Amino acid sequence: MRLLLINPRYPESFWSFKWAVESVLPGKRSVNPPLGLATLAALCPPHWEVAIIDENVEAVPVDPGADIIGVCGMGVQSARQKALLDFYRGRGYYAVAGGSYASLCPELYTARADTVIAGEAEYIWPAFCRDFESGVAKPLYRETGVVALADSPTPRFDLLKLDLYTTITMQFSRGCPFLCEFCDIIVMFGRKPRHKNTIQIGRELDALRRHGVRNVFFVDDNLIGNRAVAKDLLRYLREYQAQHRYRFNFGTEVSLNLAQDAELLVLFREAGFNWVFTGIESPDVETLKAMRKTQNTHESPLASVRKIYAHGIDVLAGFIIGFDRDTEATFETQYEFILESGIQAAMIGLLTALPRTPLYQRLGQEGRLREDVAPGDNTKLGTNIVPKGMSYEAMVEGYRRLYVRLFGDAGIARRIRNKMRYMREPVYHGEYSTAVQLAILANFLIKGVLRGGIGRCIQFLRTVPWLAPRKLPLVVVDWIAGLAMRDYIERHFNLSDKRDLAAARFARAVRRAAQMYVQAGKVAFVLRRSGATPSLTVRIKGLVDRDFFRGIGRPLERLLKSRASTLTLHIEELRGVALPELQRLLERLRRHGDRVFIFVAEKLRNTVRIDSSVFHLLFEPAGEASG
């Protein structure tokens, strides 16, 4: 039995750190691999032939040699997940839908998949495998009981292209004891954390050690949900590192009450945790109480962050805007807190109501859910809630301005200086060989610092810890993270009339460059606007030559550079000498691939190869272009 498991491409967001991955870190394509699919592969019968494709690092195959195709997905991946399911099922493959969003909303997938896997997979996936082999597979397998994580196998890390990721993922526990109104974790995994044993963790670490992995992210939604168990794990990790003389750099997610447990803080440092991600959400105590996030109210969030810094552990944090108590003044409050706290990777999101959560139910009853915005990625300029303390438009615009302010050069530098005042001795010391670290430093200085001009050079020099060189690796990492987020903002958030005019000018230049092909009926163009964003569609409906692609290359590149424009290519005819020129054009547009959509006619799919990990590969035409 041949099984192909696919992790759909994520839409680009702050979490992608695209600039860092593509411009600074050598040989990397994405941040984290699909741990869930590696676990699912380990649950398959041993005689099954299993392969994993992560569309974030490699293209999906058009005609794979498989009996079953399973497609997973979180909320932000749901649109792509559905498109892949439709495509493969339409070509006669047995399609299976799974992942967190199919678990949360299985009814959204029943018409698109032959089978839906809803819930934790340790018991229901082997049941599906048995039924499929017997020819009696059911349309829905739903986990209704409690999964003991002692039954979770060592993931098939060997099926992942680990070298292409910056950080490899593991999981120790599931579930969280808290009651945050907006969170779907307790809906899916419950409030009583369940965990693996240290023997299982040791086996997984052994497997990663064999692959030479150094950076490990425990993806637990709250590693300290059961603090006594967490302490046992940390003691084990400390001893494992010492016993094997092998230095893993760990990171994880925790609740902010970590700062109130001195023993936990010491153990985190001794076990080798470089960083923790925590949901601060808001510095306003009354807002925290209203959202039922009382674990953040034991002391000032700023004091908690500084306690964690004092143990050499970096803090990445989530913030949310759009709570009922939030007003337009909230943006300034959040801005000042983030600057003062020194948190560089400040993942600010607009409040999003996920299905099945208490927030979703409450706002639905209050008539405050927007049907025109799908829940999922909360780092876009839009969300599915109607705010209470300000207009929707004011919330979105204030959110955009907040990010622009935070990730100016001065904002990045000020946060680093504020952090380093409390970061006595960072756990982080780098994870690559000396040669690779020098290459990263060179890329950062040339493509990041020098490219920003004299102003950025001055700001960077002001953050260099001249008297404490041990802190320099963390300073560089913070700058890389800050510039990666700034790059995203510049390409997706910075909208202006000047850029609107430039986009229209470059779109006209594309059309002029291809005028004779338009007149011959071989090419059609249309420029549309969706809100403030221009979208250019180029339909190649007749045979064109190499001069066509050479002529439109530069204006297309300038169009995509000018602002958050999108480009759609419909390729219906293409052959001969034009093929290499198309590939050269795509290489030129690769930097903007997250905003390039490509449809290739069925008859050309074996000839015209599109890397769907770079560009959005469409399986259906996106619409007609006119001359």
Backbone hydrogen bonds, N-H to C=O, Kabsch-Sander energy under -0.5 kcal/mol:
donor,donor_aa,acceptor,acceptor_aa,energy
3,L,1,M,-0.6
3,L,49,E,-3.0
4,L,68,I,-2.5
5,L,3,L,-0.5
5,L,51,A,-2.8
6,I,70,G,-3.0
7,N,53,I,-2.6
16,S,13,S,-1.3
17,F,13,S,-0.5
17,F,14,F,-1.1
21,V,17,F,-2.5
22,E,18,K,-2.9
23,S,19,W,-2.7
24,V,19,W,-0.6
24,V,20,A,-1.6
25,L,20,A,-2.5
28,K,25,L,-1.2
29,R,164,L,-3.4
30,S,164,L,-1.9
35,L,33,P,-1.5
38,A,34,P,-1.6
39,T,35,L,-2.2
40,L,36,G,-2.4
41,A,37,L,-2.5
42,A,38,A,-1.2
43,L,39,T,-0.8
43,L,40,L,-0.9
44,C,41,A,-1.1
48,W,45,P,-2.0
49,E,1,M,-3.2
50,V,48,W,-0.7
51,A,3,L,-2.1
53,I,5,L,-3.0
55,E,7,N,-2.5
55,E,53,I,-0.7
57,V,54,D,-2.3
58,E,54,D,-1.6
66,A,64,P,-1.5
67,D,2,R,-2.5
68,I,2,R,-1.9
69,I,94,Y,-2.8
70,G,4,L,-2.6
71,V,96,V,-2.9
72,C,6,I,-2.0
77,Q,74,M,-1.3
78,S,74,M,-0.5
78,S,75,G,-1.3
81,Q,77,Q,-3.0
82,K,78,S,-2.5
83,A,79,A,-1.9
84,L,80,R,-2.5
85,L,81,Q,-2.3
86,D,82,K,-2.6
87,F,83,A,-2.3
88,Y,84,L,-2.6
89,R,85,L,-2.4
90,G,86,D,-2.1
91,R,87,F,-0.9
92,G,89,R,-1.6
93,Y,88,Y,-2.2
94,Y,67,D,-1.0
95,A,93,Y,-0.7
96,V,69,I,-2.6
97,A,115,T,-2.5
98,G,71,V,-1.9
101,Y,73,G,-2.1
102,A,73,G,-0.6
103,S,99,G,-1.7
104,L,100,S,-1.9
105,C,101,Y,-3.0
108,L,105,C,-1.8
109,Y,106,P,-1.9
110,T,106,P,-0.8
112,R,109,Y,-1.4
113,A,109,Y,-1.5
114,D,95,A,-2.0
115,T,95,A,-1.6
116,V,139,P,-2.1
117,I,97,A,-3.1
118,A,116,V,-0.7
118,A,141,Y,-3.1
119,G,117,I,-0.6
124,I,120,E,-0.6
125,W,121,A,-2.2
127,A,123,Y,-1.2
128,F,124,I,-2.1
129,C,125,W,-2.6
130,R,126,P,-2.2
131,D,127,A,-2.3
132,F,128,F,-3.1
133,E,129,C,-2.1
134,S,130,R,-1.4
135,G,131,D,-0.5
135,G,132,F,-1.2
136,V,131,D,-2.9
141,Y,116,V,-2.6
143,E,118,A,-2.6
144,T,142,R,-0.6
147,V,145,G,-0.5
149,L,147,V,-0.6
151,D,148,A,-2.3
152,S,149,L,-1.7
156,R,38,A,-2.4
157,F,155,P,-2.1
159,L,156,R,-1.8
160,L,157,F,-1.7
162,L,160,L,-1.7
164,L,161,K,-2.0
165,Y,162,L,-1.7
166,T,30,S,-1.4
167,T,31,V,-2.5
168,I,215,N,-2.4
170,M,217,F,-2.3
174,R,194,R,-2.2
176,C,190,G,-1.7
179,L,292,R,-0.6
181,E,291,M,-2.5
183,C,180,C,-1.3
188,M,184,D,-1.8
189,F,185,I,-3.4
190,G,185,I,-0.6
190,G,186,I,-0.8
194,R,174,R,-2.6
196,K,172,F,-2.5
201,I,197,N,-1.8
202,G,198,T,-2.6
203,R,199,I,-2.0
204,E,200,Q,-2.1
205,L,201,I,-2.6
206,D,202,G,-2.5
207,A,203,R,-2.1
208,L,204,E,-2.2
209,R,205,L,-2.6
210,R,206,D,-2.0
211,H,207,A,-0.8
212,G,209,R,-1.6
213,V,208,L,-2.4
216,V,214,R,-0.5
216,V,249,N,-2.7
217,F,168,I,-2.9
218,F,216,V,-0.6
218,F,251,G,-2.8
219,V,170,M,-3.1
219,V,217,F,-0.8
223,L,253,E,-2.9
225,G,222,N,-1.9
227,R,225,G,-0.5
230,A,226,N,-2.4
231,K,227,R,-2.3
232,D,228,A,-1.6
233,L,229,V,-2.2
234,L,230,A,-2.6
235,R,231,K,-2.3
236,Y,232,D,-2.1
237,L,233,L,-2.7
238,R,234,L,-2.4
239,E,235,R,-2.1
240,Y,236,Y,-2.8
241,Q,237,L,-2.4
242,A,238,R,-1.7
243,Q,239,E,-3.0
244,H,240,Y,-2.3
245,R,241,Q,-0.8
246,Y,241,Q,-1.2
248,F,246,Y,-0.9
249,N,214,R,-3.1
250,F,248,F,-0.7
250,F,272,G,-2.5
251,G,216,V,-1.4
252,T,275,W,-0.9
253,E,218,F,-0.6
253,E,220,D,-0.6
254,V,277,F,-2.5
258,L,255,S,-1.7
259,A,256,L,-1.9
260,Q,257,N,-1.4
261,D,258,L,-1.8
262,A,260,Q,-0.7
265,L,261,D,-2.0
266,V,262,A,-1.9
267,L,263,E,-2.4
268,F,264,L,-2.7
269,R,265,L,-1.8
270,E,266,V,-2.6
271,A,267,L,-2.4
272,G,268,F,-0.7
272,G,269,R,-1.1
273,F,268,F,-2.4
274,N,250,F,-2.6
274,N,272,G,-0.7
275,W,250,F,-1.1
276,V,314,D,-2.0
277,F,252,T,-2.9
278,T,316,L,-2.2
279,G,254,V,-0.5
280,I,278,T,-1.1
280,I,318,G,-1.2
281,E,318,G,-3.1
282,S,280,I,-3.1
285,V,283,P,-0.6
288,L,284,D,-2.1
289,K,285,V,-2.3
290,A,286,E,-2.1
291,M,287,T,-1.9
292,R,289,K,-1.2
293,K,288,L,-2.9
294,T,292,R,-0.6
296,N,293,K,-1.5
297,T,294,T,-1.9
304,S,300,S,-2.1
305,V,301,P,-2.4
306,R,302,L,-2.1
307,K,303,A,-1.7
308,I,304,S,-1.8
309,Y,305,V,-2.3
310,A,306,R,-2.0
311,H,307,K,-0.6
311,H,308,I,-1.3
312,G,309,Y,-2.9
313,I,308,I,-1.6
314,D,274,N,-2.9
316,L,276,V,-2.8
317,A,345,A,-1.7
318,G,278,T,-2.0
319,F,347,M,-2.2
320,I,281,E,-2.1
321,I,349,G,-2.2
326,D,323,F,-1.6
330,T,327,T,-1.6
331,F,328,E,-0.7
333,T,329,A,-1.5
334,Q,330,T,-2.8
335,Y,331,F,-2.3
336,E,332,E,-2.5
337,F,333,T,-2.1
338,I,334,Q,-2.7
339,L,335,Y,-2.3
340,E,336,E,-2.5
341,S,337,F,-2.7
342,G,338,I,-1.2
342,G,339,L,-0.5
343,I,338,I,-0.9
344,Q,342,G,-0.6
346,A,344,Q,-2.3
347,M,317,A,-2.8
347,M,345,A,-1.0
348,I,346,A,-1.4
349,G,319,F,-2.9
350,L,378,N,-2.2
351,L,321,I,-2.7
354,L,352,T,-0.8
357,T,354,L,-1.7
359,L,181,E,-2.0
361,Q,357,T,-2.1
362,R,358,P,-2.6
363,L,359,L,-2.9
364,G,360,Y,-1.9
365,Q,361,Q,-1.9
366,E,362,R,-1.8
367,G,364,G,-1.0
368,R,363,L,-3.2
370,R,384,N,-3.1
371,E,369,L,-0.5
373,V,370,R,-0.6
378,N,376,G,-0.7
380,K,377,D,-0.7
382,G,380,K,-1.9
386,V,368,R,-2.1
395,M,391,S,-2.1
396,V,392,Y,-2.3
397,E,393,E,-2.5
398,G,394,A,-2.5
399,Y,395,M,-2.1
400,R,396,V,-2.1
401,R,397,E,-2.4
402,L,398,G,-2.2
403,Y,399,Y,-1.8
404,V,400,R,-2.0
405,R,401,R,-2.3
406,L,402,L,-2.3
407,F,403,Y,-2.0
408,G,405,R,-1.2
412,I,408,G,-2.3
413,A,409,D,-2.4
414,R,410,A,-2.6
415,R,411,G,-1.8
416,I,412,I,-1.8
417,R,413,A,-2.4
418,N,414,R,-2.3
419,K,415,R,-2.3
420,M,416,I,-2.6
421,R,417,R,-1.1
422,Y,419,K,-1.9
423,M,419,K,-1.3
424,R,422,Y,-1.3
427,V,312,G,-2.9
428,Y,312,G,-0.5
437,Q,433,S,-2.8
438,L,434,T,-2.2
439,A,435,A,-1.8
440,I,436,V,-2.6
441,L,437,Q,-2.6
442,A,438,L,-2.4
443,N,439,A,-2.6
444,F,440,I,-2.7
445,L,441,L,-2.6
446,I,442,A,-2.7
447,K,443,N,-2.8
448,G,443,N,-0.5
448,G,444,F,-1.6
449,V,444,F,-1.9
450,L,445,L,-3.3
451,R,446,I,-0.6
452,G,448,G,-0.6
452,G,449,V,-1.1
453,G,450,L,-1.7
456,R,452,G,-0.7
457,C,453,G,-2.0
458,I,454,I,-2.2
459,Q,455,G,-2.1
460,F,456,R,-2.8
461,L,457,C,-2.5
462,R,458,I,-1.8
463,T,459,Q,-0.6
463,T,460,F,-1.6
464,V,460,F,-0.8
464,V,461,L,-0.6
466,W,464,V,-2.0
468,A,465,P,-1.4
471,K,468,A,-2.4
472,L,469,P,-1.6
475,V,471,K,-2.0
476,V,472,L,-2.6
477,V,473,P,-2.3
478,D,474,L,-2.5
479,W,475,V,-2.2
480,I,476,V,-2.6
481,A,477,V,-2.6
482,G,478,D,-2.7
483,L,479,W,-2.8
484,A,480,I,-2.1
485,M,481,A,-2.2
486,R,482,G,-2.2
487,D,483,L,-2.4
488,Y,484,A,-1.7
489,I,485,M,-2.2
490,E,486,R,-2.7
491,R,487,D,-1.6
492,H,488,Y,-1.8
493,F,489,I,-3.2
494,N,489,I,-1.6
495,L,493,F,-1.6
500,D,496,S,-2.1
501,L,497,D,-2.5
502,A,498,K,-1.9
503,A,499,R,-2.8
504,A,500,D,-2.2
505,R,501,L,-2.1
506,F,502,A,-2.5
507,A,503,A,-2.2
508,R,504,A,-2.0
509,A,505,R,-1.8
510,V,506,F,-2.1
511,R,507,A,-1.9
512,R,508,R,-2.5
513,A,509,A,-2.2
514,A,510,V,-1.0
514,A,511,R,-0.6
515,Q,512,R,-1.5
517,Y,514,A,-0.7
518,V,514,A,-2.0
519,Q,515,Q,-2.6
520,A,516,M,-1.4
521,G,518,V,-1.5
522,K,517,Y,-2.3
523,V,517,Y,-1.2
524,A,539,R,-2.0
525,F,626,S,-1.0
526,V,537,T,-1.5
528,R,526,V,-0.5
528,R,535,S,-3.0
530,S,533,T,-2.6
531,G,529,R,-0.7
533,T,530,S,-1.7
535,S,528,R,-3.5
536,L,566,T,-2.6
537,T,526,V,-2.7
538,V,568,T,-3.1
539,R,524,A,-3.0
539,R,537,T,-0.5
540,I,538,V,-0.6
540,I,570,H,-3.3
541,K,522,K,-2.1
541,K,539,R,-0.9
542,G,522,K,-1.8
548,F,545,D,-0.9
549,F,545,D,-0.8
550,R,546,R,-2.0
551,G,547,D,-2.3
552,I,548,F,-1.8
553,G,549,F,-1.1
554,R,550,R,-0.6
556,L,552,I,-2.1
557,E,553,G,-2.3
558,R,554,R,-2.5
559,L,555,P,-2.2
560,L,556,L,-2.3
561,K,557,E,-1.9
562,S,558,R,-1.9
563,R,559,L,-0.8
565,S,563,R,-2.2
566,T,534,P,-1.9
567,L,595,R,-2.5
568,T,536,L,-2.6
569,L,597,F,-3.0
570,H,538,V,-2.9
570,H,568,T,-0.5
571,I,569,L,-0.7
571,I,599,F,-3.2
572,E,540,I,-2.6
572,E,570,H,-0.8
573,E,540,I,-1.0
578,A,575,R,-1.5
579,L,576,G,-1.6
581,E,577,V,-0.8
582,L,578,A,-2.2
583,Q,579,L,-2.0
584,R,580,P,-2.0
585,L,581,E,-2.2
586,L,582,L,-2.5
587,E,583,Q,-2.1
588,R,584,R,-1.8
589,L,585,L,-1.6
590,R,586,L,-0.7
590,R,587,E,-0.5
592,H,589,L,-1.9
593,G,590,R,-2.2
595,R,592,H,-2.5
596,V,593,G,-1.5
597,F,567,L,-3.3
598,I,616,H,-3.1
599,F,569,L,-3.1
600,V,618,L,-0.6
601,A,571,I,-2.5
604,L,601,A,-1.8
605,R,601,A,-0.6
605,R,602,E,-1.2
607,T,604,L,-1.8
608,V,604,L,-3.4
609,R,607,T,-0.9
610,I,608,V,-0.5
612,S,610,I,-1.1
614,V,611,D,-1.7
615,F,611,D,-2.5
616,H,593,G,-0.6
616,H,596,V,-2.6
617,L,615,F,-0.9
618,L,598,I,-3.2
618,L,616,H,-0.7
